[in-house]
Amino acid sequence: MSYQVLARKWRPRNFREMVGQEHVLRALINALDHDRLHHAYLFTGTRGVGKTTVARILAKCFNCEKGVRSEPCDECSSCRQISQGRSVDLLEVDAASRTKVEDTRELLENVQYAPTHSRYKVYLIDEVHMLSGHSFNALLKTLEEPPPHVKFLLATTDPQKLPATVLSRCLQFNLKNMPPEQIVSHLSSVLEQERISFEEPALWLLGRAAAGSMRDALSLTDQAIAFGSGQLREADVRSMLGTVDLSFVYQLLEAVSGGQSRAVLDVIANMAEHAPDFVGSLDELLSLLHRIAIAQLVPDAIDNRRGDAERVARLAGAITAEDIQLFYQIALHGKRDIGLTPDPREGFEMTALRMLAFRPAAVSDEASAQAVSRDAPPTASGVAGEVSTPAKKQHREPPAAPGPVAPAVEPGGSAALAAAADDASPTELNSGNWPLLLDKLGLAGMVYSIASHCELRERRGTALRFVLDQDHATLFNASHSDKIRLALENYLGETLTVAIIPGAVRAETPAARRSRLQRERQREAVAAIESDPQLRALIARFDGELDHASIVPTDR
């Protein structure tokens, strides 16, 4: 016996064997069981989702010799002939090849004749949207009032092209694309019965490549079996489909999140050696980012269908949620624009480089570097003429020994901020200098936020007691105390015990001090702008008004 392809061999013979489409099957089964039969049915959906299959099963239900029923017997001559495609009372028409009105009229001339030996004469018109306008007009009257022995089953992938007059005369059923989970489950069952060994990750590759079409999935499976000499291995399927090895995607994401530009380009160069589909590689990256985002919000929801749950969890803990969302959006835009690039590899590389360029950590590093360069002591020859002393520190004192020249600062709040930064190098910790010392500890994220809202209430030897502002104590836990203690021990060089108690603060916390300094700087900036003679002249001349919200203090 000659080989029969999987898509034909495993075509469902009854509604029980159908995969998915429960919303359609339920309506048809109930109608058949209660003998509420319509004369015209329209099945819509993308390719390979079961439109023609459902229509053929429905034709068997109509003409089964054991009566109209939702479960045809598949044993009578009528059921067997329909299954084998040789029933004279089931007329299958390919509308794509018979678009002329003459073909439709020839078809309709035989509508008046009774079926040869079945209960109904069934017309199955596939791709019905391909009929011409005149063909639809010729079909309308018969479609609205056909003889009692005639049933019309129409199938189309593009229902928008059907006239409204045709749509209104049919019961419409929209068949949905199948999710990868359903496709993988069915492929697994088919391969087990075919006694073909397979790797589950290979099935997931085929399930996603099928894009919701079961027929495409079975056809790709046939191709993959031939490619793998009777076996279904992940590496073979990746090679056949041109998809990239997931290890490259992990390496790329790790390099991007770590800001390793050279590593990013090396990974892409290694990927290019395998001639992958770079659009598919972006799809894999998007899928991984989605799984990481889910893992960050609901750790228990990590799926292990690829055997990589541990690695996904590790990445979820190493990359911030903000970075994941940013990378996802950049990858989406990259997929949209990759077709416009001279070469897909260039488009993929630019997407990865854009992730590096807009990575929040990179922006923070750059800002920190600029801040360090501003705070570094300049040489006397470079800034001697620009040094200004804050008004509140203008004391007449004897000249001191030569030393490093202080950087230029602006008066008022800016000077206070700069002076505080210069003085914030204490070797002892007490209630007064705690707000100045915090920024020296190297804390970040939630721990820094907790510490910035703490007041150092008491110090007795190596025992420190902090009071955390109760308005910011919701997310506080014991691990924060340990991290703050370790940072203080590293900075002060001594062993400490730290207790943090939520309550009402009495002294100024680091966060309150920072907020106060920012308000002072804002007031100074507004005052400086309002006193500018040129700006005042412009306002007077053009009857303008100053937008205070647009004034932002700057560091110089």
C-alpha positions, 0 to 999 in steps of 0.5 A: 500500500502506498504511503499516505501523508499524515494530514490525510491519514489523520483527518477527523472522520467524526466530530469526536476526533476534531481538535478544538473548535468546540464552539462550532461543534457544540452548535452543530451537534445540538442542531443535529440531535434536535433535528433543527437543520438549516439549508445553508452553512458557511464555514470561515477561518484561515487555512488548515483549521478544519473548514472542509473537514467539518463540512464533510463530517456534516454531510455524513451526518445528513446522509448516514443511513442510520438517520440524521445524527451527530455521530455518523456510523462510518459503516454504511455505504453512504458514510464510506463513500463520503469518507472516500470522496466518491459519493455522487450525492456530495458535490464538491466544487472548487470555486477558485477554478469555476468562477464564471457564471456559466459554471454556476448555472450548470451546477444549479441546473441539477439542483431540482433533481433528487439525490441518487441514493442518499437523503440529501444532495449536498453542495460543498463549495470551497473558497466560495469568495472566488465566485464572480459577482454574476455567479453570486447573483445566479446563486442567490435565489436557490440559496434562499429557497432551495428544494427540501432535498438540497443542502449548501455547505460553503467554506471560505478564508475571506468572508469579507468578499462575500456579498451581504445578501449571501451572508444573510442566507447562511448560518455562519461558523467562524473556526479559530486558529489553534493554539500551539498547546492543542497542536503539540498535544495532537502531534504527540498523539499522532506520532505515538500511534505512528511509532515515531520517536520525537523530542517534545521541544521539536513539537513546540517548534512545529506547533509555533511554525504552523501558525494555528493551522493543524494541516500545516502542522501535520505537513511540517511534521511529515517534512521533519520526519523525512529530514530526520530519517524517521525521527523528530529531533529538535536540532533537525527541526530547527535546521529545517525551519531555519530557527535559531538555537535557543542557547543563542537567544539566552546568550544574547539577552544575558549580554544585552542585560549586562551591557556587554557590547562585544559579547552581543556582536559575537553572539550574533556572529555565531548565530549568522554562521547557522544562516537563521531566519532573523525574523524568527530569531526576534520571535524567539526573543519576544517569546523569551521576554514574555516568559520572563515577564510572567515569571517576574509577576507570577513565579509559579506560572513558569512553564517548563515545556522547553526544559528551561524553567530554571534558566528563565527564573534566573533571568527573571531575577537578574533583569529588572521588570522595566528592562524586560518591558523596554526590551520587548518593545524594542524587539517589536519595533525591530521586527516591524522594521527589519523588512526595511533594512538592507540585510536582515542581520543588520536589522537584527544587530541594530535591534540588539544595539538599540537595547544596549543604547536605551538600557536604563542601567546604561543611562544611569552609568553614563549619568554617574560617570558625568557626576563623577567627572563633575565632582572630581577636584579640578586643577587650580589653573583650570578653575581658579577664576571661577571659584565662588564661595557660598555667602553663608561661609564668608568668614575672614580667616587667616590664609590656610596652607595651599590645598585643592581648589573647590569646584565652582558652585552656585549660591544658595541651595546649590551651594548647600548641596555641593557643600554637603557632598564635600562634607559627606565623608564621615568616619563616624556615624551619628544622627546628624551625619546619617543623611550625608552618609547614606549615598556613600553606602552603595545601596540601590533599589528598594533597600536604598528607598527604605534606608532613605526614609529612616532616621537614626534615632540612637547609637550605643557603641556598635548598636544602631536603632533606626526608625522607619517612616511608617508611611513607607514601611509597607514593603519593609522586611528583615532582609532590608535590615541585613543589607543596610547593616552589611553596607554600614559595616563595609563603609565604617569598617566595624561590626554593627547590630542594626534594628529598624522599627517602623514609627513616626520620625522626628528628625530629617531623613535622607529622603526629606533632606533631598526633597528640601534641597531640591525645593530650595534649588527650584526656588532659586532657579525661579528667582534667577529667571524672574530677575533676569532683565532680558526676560523681563523686557521680553515679557513686558514687550509681548505681554507674556507670562512665565511658565514656572512649570518649565523651569528646571534647575541645572548643575554647572 
